[in-house]
Amino acid sequence: MSYPLSKASILCAVFVGMSAVTGTGFARAETPVGQAVTTPADAAAVRALIDTMHFDKVIDLLRVEGLDYGASIEDELFPDAGGPGWKAAVSRIYDTQQMNGSFTEKMVSELSGKGDEVRQMTTFFASPLGQKVLSLELEARRSLMDDDTESAAGLAWSDLAAEGGARAEKLQEFARINDLVDSNVMGTLNANLAFYQGMAGTGAFSGEMSEDEMLSDVWAQEPDIRRQTEDWVYPFLNLAYSSLEDDDLDRYLEFSRSDAGQVMNAALFAAFDAVFVPMSRALGAAAALQIKGQDI
């Protein structure tokens, strides 16, 4: 499955003196024109898939990560000055009901008219292997919230990659098939851009920054974001699938290569974008108001 990074965005700079800009953000795969109209049966099938894949648990974990991320924004932008107001604002933004709603709505939209693929997705993830990998992925995600575990996972991957061999190659192939690096990089860039647009849109700062300047400044973060993405994705995969036998990992790879696997992967990244980009914009607006000492 797709993995949104553990931070909604990576702040590499703070822009003061911005005005609102417009723009669609950075390039990524788009939903084909002429997508089928959603039917009740489509929506029910996609919601059943979401239940099968336990995305409510994923959203709950993303909220925990988001609250931690809000604390890191405070540390960087207004140290020890956020207070209860900032914590309450971040908590409102990372509202699980809203997150689940946005995620589900986008998944239904992306998978409308793809009943055969949705059935294949549901069959795979309802299987014992599918449920096992979902459990392993969630537990690895939860474990990596601990700094010591994250460091240990990074060292374990470094050792495995240096040794080479079939397991390292399989994990690298899994990341490539599911486009885990490039899509996460694009998602983070879009979230960062939305954060700055949110700051600018409050009118809390004077001055102007053109759309081209904003895009250029955010794009300059790409090398650091790519490095951090790679430093997270591969240790995560290695940790999550360490208990999987090679045959089971091969079966997961086979599903990922299938048409159903590719359709699902694209839909998941689009759905996570639908969750993270508006939240990032709201965080930017809240941060700007906090910096200016306004009520949030």
C-alpha positions as CSV (number, residue, x, y, z in Angstrom):
1,M,0.0,0.0,0.0
2,S,1.0,3.7,-0.2
3,Y,2.8,5.3,2.7
4,P,2.4,9.0,3.5
5,L,5.5,10.1,5.3
6,S,5.5,10.5,9.1
7,K,5.5,14.3,8.8
8,A,2.8,16.1,6.9
9,S,5.5,18.4,5.5
10,I,9.1,19.3,6.0
11,L,9.7,22.9,6.9
12,C,13.1,24.0,5.5
13,A,12.4,27.8,5.7
14,V,10.0,30.3,7.0
15,F,8.6,32.9,4.7
16,V,7.7,36.2,6.2
17,G,6.2,39.0,4.1
18,M,4.0,37.0,1.8
19,S,0.7,37.7,0.1
20,A,-1.7,35.1,-1.1
21,V,-0.7,33.2,-4.3
22,T,-2.5,30.8,-6.5
23,G,-1.4,27.7,-8.3
24,T,-2.1,24.0,-8.6
25,G,1.2,22.9,-7.0
26,F,3.7,20.3,-8.3
27,A,3.1,17.7,-10.9
28,R,1.8,14.2,-10.2
29,A,-0.4,11.6,-11.8
30,E,-3.9,12.9,-12.5
31,T,-7.2,11.1,-12.6
32,P,-8.1,10.3,-16.3
33,V,-10.6,12.6,-17.9
34,G,-14.1,11.1,-18.2
35,Q,-14.0,9.1,-15.0
36,A,-17.2,7.0,-14.5
37,V,-20.0,8.4,-12.4
38,T,-20.1,7.0,-8.9
39,T,-22.9,4.5,-8.2
40,P,-24.2,3.4,-4.8
41,A,-22.6,0.0,-5.5
42,D,-19.2,1.6,-6.3
43,A,-19.3,3.6,-3.1
44,A,-20.3,0.6,-1.0
45,A,-17.6,-1.5,-2.5
46,V,-14.9,1.1,-1.9
47,R,-16.1,1.7,1.7
48,A,-15.9,-2.1,2.2
49,L,-12.3,-2.1,0.9
50,I,-11.5,0.8,3.3
51,D,-12.9,-1.2,6.2
52,T,-11.0,-4.3,5.1
53,M,-7.8,-2.3,5.1
54,H,-8.4,-0.8,8.5
55,F,-7.8,2.8,7.4
56,D,-9.6,4.1,10.4
57,K,-6.6,2.8,12.4
58,V,-4.2,4.5,10.0
59,I,-6.1,7.8,10.3
60,D,-5.9,7.5,14.1
61,L,-2.1,7.1,13.9
62,L,-1.8,10.0,11.5
63,R,-3.6,12.2,14.1
64,V,-1.0,11.2,16.7
65,E,1.8,12.0,14.3
66,G,0.0,15.3,13.4
67,L,-0.2,16.4,17.0
68,D,3.6,15.7,17.3
69,Y,4.2,17.6,14.1
70,G,2.3,20.6,15.4
71,A,4.6,20.6,18.4
72,S,7.6,20.7,16.0
73,I,6.1,23.6,14.2
74,E,5.8,25.5,17.5
75,D,9.5,24.7,18.3
76,E,10.6,26.0,15.0
77,L,8.4,29.0,14.4
78,F,7.4,30.3,17.8
79,P,9.2,28.4,20.6
80,D,7.3,28.0,23.8
81,A,4.7,30.6,22.6
82,G,2.0,28.4,21.3
83,G,0.2,27.7,24.5
84,P,-3.2,26.0,24.7
85,G,-4.5,27.9,21.7
86,W,-2.0,26.4,19.3
87,K,-2.5,22.9,20.7
88,A,-6.3,23.3,20.3
89,A,-5.9,24.6,16.7
90,V,-3.7,21.6,15.7
91,S,-6.1,19.2,17.4
92,R,-9.0,20.7,15.4
93,I,-7.1,20.4,12.1
94,Y,-6.2,16.8,12.7
95,D,-9.8,15.8,13.3
96,T,-10.2,12.1,12.5
97,Q,-13.8,12.4,11.4
98,Q,-12.8,15.0,8.8
99,M,-9.8,13.1,7.8
100,N,-11.7,9.9,7.3
101,G,-14.4,11.7,5.4
102,S,-11.9,13.3,3.0
103,F,-10.0,10.1,2.5
104,T,-13.1,8.1,1.8
105,E,-14.6,10.6,-0.5
106,K,-11.5,10.7,-2.6
107,M,-11.1,7.0,-2.7
108,V,-14.7,6.6,-3.9
109,S,-14.1,9.1,-6.6
110,E,-10.8,7.6,-7.7
111,L,-12.1,4.0,-7.8
112,S,-15.5,4.7,-9.4
113,G,-16.1,2.5,-12.4
114,K,-13.3,0.1,-11.4
115,G,-15.4,-2.6,-9.8
116,D,-13.2,-5.5,-11.0
117,E,-10.0,-3.9,-9.6
118,V,-11.8,-3.1,-6.3
119,R,-12.9,-6.7,-6.0
120,Q,-9.3,-7.9,-6.5
121,M,-8.0,-5.4,-3.9
122,T,-10.6,-6.6,-1.4
123,T,-9.9,-10.2,-2.1
124,F,-6.2,-9.8,-1.6
125,F,-6.4,-7.7,1.6
126,A,-9.1,-9.8,3.1
127,S,-6.9,-12.9,2.8
128,P,-4.6,-14.0,5.7
129,L,-1.6,-12.6,3.9
130,G,-3.3,-9.3,3.2
131,Q,-4.4,-8.9,6.8
132,K,-0.9,-9.9,8.0
133,V,0.9,-7.3,5.9
134,L,-1.6,-4.6,7.0
135,S,-1.0,-5.4,10.6
136,L,2.8,-5.4,10.1
137,E,2.7,-2.1,8.3
138,L,0.6,-0.4,11.0
139,E,2.8,-1.7,13.8
140,A,6.0,-0.6,12.0
141,R,4.5,2.8,11.4
142,R,3.7,3.0,15.1
143,S,7.1,1.8,16.2
144,L,8.9,4.4,14.0
145,M,7.4,7.1,16.1
146,D,10.0,6.2,18.7
147,D,13.3,7.9,17.9
148,D,15.5,5.0,19.1
149,T,13.5,2.5,17.0
150,E,13.7,4.8,14.0
151,S,17.5,5.0,14.4
152,A,17.8,1.3,14.8
153,A,15.7,0.7,11.7
154,G,17.9,3.0,9.7
155,L,21.0,1.1,10.8
156,A,19.4,-2.2,10.0
157,W,18.5,-1.1,6.5
158,S,22.0,0.4,5.9
159,D,23.5,-3.0,6.8
160,L,21.1,-4.9,4.6
161,A,21.6,-2.6,1.7
162,A,25.4,-2.8,2.0
163,E,25.2,-6.6,2.0
164,G,23.0,-6.7,-1.0
165,G,21.2,-9.9,-1.8
166,A,17.6,-10.9,-2.7
167,R,15.8,-9.4,0.3
168,A,17.3,-5.9,-0.2
169,E,16.5,-6.2,-3.9
170,K,12.9,-7.2,-3.2
171,L,12.3,-4.2,-0.9
172,Q,13.9,-1.8,-3.5
173,E,11.6,-3.3,-6.1
174,F,8.6,-2.9,-3.9
175,A,9.4,0.8,-3.4
176,R,9.9,1.2,-7.2
177,I,6.7,-0.6,-8.2
178,N,4.6,1.5,-5.7
179,D,6.5,4.7,-6.5
180,L,7.0,5.3,-2.8
181,V,9.8,7.8,-3.1
182,D,8.7,10.0,-6.0
183,S,5.1,10.1,-5.0
184,N,5.9,10.9,-1.3
185,V,8.3,13.6,-2.4
186,M,5.6,15.2,-4.6
187,G,3.1,14.9,-1.8
188,T,5.4,16.6,0.6
189,L,6.2,19.4,-1.8
190,N,2.5,20.0,-2.4
191,A,1.9,20.0,1.4
192,N,4.7,22.5,1.9
193,L,3.3,24.8,-0.8
194,A,-0.1,24.6,0.8
195,F,1.4,25.5,4.2
196,Y,3.0,28.7,2.7
197,Q,-0.2,29.5,0.9
198,G,-2.1,29.1,4.2
199,M,0.3,31.5,5.9
200,A,0.0,34.0,3.0
201,G,-3.8,33.7,2.8
202,T,-4.4,35.1,6.3
203,G,-3.2,38.6,5.4
204,A,-1.1,38.5,8.5
205,F,2.1,39.5,6.7
206,S,2.8,42.5,4.5
207,G,4.7,42.4,1.2
208,E,4.3,40.1,-1.7
209,M,5.7,36.9,-3.0
210,S,4.9,35.8,-6.5
211,E,3.6,32.4,-7.4
212,D,6.9,31.6,-9.2
213,E,8.9,32.7,-6.2
214,M,6.9,30.5,-3.9
215,L,7.2,27.5,-6.2
216,S,10.9,28.1,-6.6
217,D,11.5,28.3,-2.9
218,V,9.5,25.2,-2.2
219,W,11.1,23.3,-5.1
220,A,14.5,24.1,-3.6
221,Q,13.6,21.8,-0.7
222,E,13.3,18.8,-3.1
223,P,16.8,17.3,-2.5
224,D,16.5,17.4,1.3
225,I,12.9,16.0,1.1
226,R,14.0,13.2,-1.3
227,R,16.9,12.2,1.1
228,Q,14.6,12.2,4.1
229,T,12.0,10.2,2.1
230,E,14.5,7.5,1.2
231,D,15.8,7.5,4.8
232,W,12.3,6.7,6.0
233,V,10.8,4.5,3.3
234,Y,13.5,1.8,3.1
235,P,13.9,1.3,6.9
236,F,10.1,1.2,7.2
237,L,9.8,-1.5,4.6
238,N,12.6,-3.5,6.1
239,L,11.1,-3.3,9.6
240,A,7.5,-4.0,8.4
241,Y,8.3,-7.0,6.4
242,S,11.2,-8.5,8.4
243,S,8.9,-11.4,9.6
244,L,7.5,-12.1,6.1
245,E,8.8,-15.2,4.3
246,D,10.3,-14.5,0.9
247,D,7.3,-16.3,-0.7
248,D,4.8,-14.1,1.0
249,L,6.8,-11.0,0.0
250,D,6.8,-12.3,-3.6
251,R,3.0,-12.6,-3.5
252,Y,2.7,-9.0,-2.2
253,L,5.0,-7.9,-5.0
254,E,2.9,-9.8,-7.5
255,F,-0.2,-8.0,-6.3
256,S,1.5,-4.6,-6.4
257,R,2.5,-5.2,-10.1
258,S,-1.0,-6.1,-11.1
259,D,-3.4,-3.7,-12.6
260,A,-5.5,-3.7,-9.4
261,G,-2.4,-3.0,-7.3
262,Q,-1.4,-0.1,-9.5
263,V,-4.9,1.4,-9.6
264,M,-5.1,1.1,-5.8
265,N,-1.7,2.7,-5.3
266,A,-2.6,5.7,-7.4
267,A,-5.9,6.1,-5.6
268,L,-4.3,5.9,-2.2
269,F,-1.8,8.7,-3.0
270,A,-4.5,10.8,-4.3
271,A,-6.6,10.2,-1.2
272,F,-3.8,11.0,1.2
273,D,-3.2,14.2,-0.8
274,A,-6.8,15.1,-0.3
275,V,-6.3,14.7,3.4
276,F,-2.9,16.3,3.9
277,V,-2.9,19.3,1.5
278,P,-6.0,21.1,3.1
279,M,-4.7,20.3,6.6
280,S,-1.3,21.7,5.7
281,R,-2.9,24.9,4.4
282,A,-4.9,25.2,7.6
283,L,-1.7,24.7,9.7
284,G,0.0,27.4,7.7
285,A,-2.9,29.8,8.4
286,A,-3.0,28.9,12.1
287,A,0.8,29.3,12.3
288,A,0.7,32.8,10.7
289,L,-2.0,34.0,13.1
290,Q,0.0,32.6,16.0
291,I,3.1,34.4,15.0
292,K,1.1,37.6,14.7
293,G,-0.4,37.0,18.1
294,Q,-4.0,36.8,16.8
295,D,-6.6,34.4,18.1
296,I,-6.7,31.0,16.3
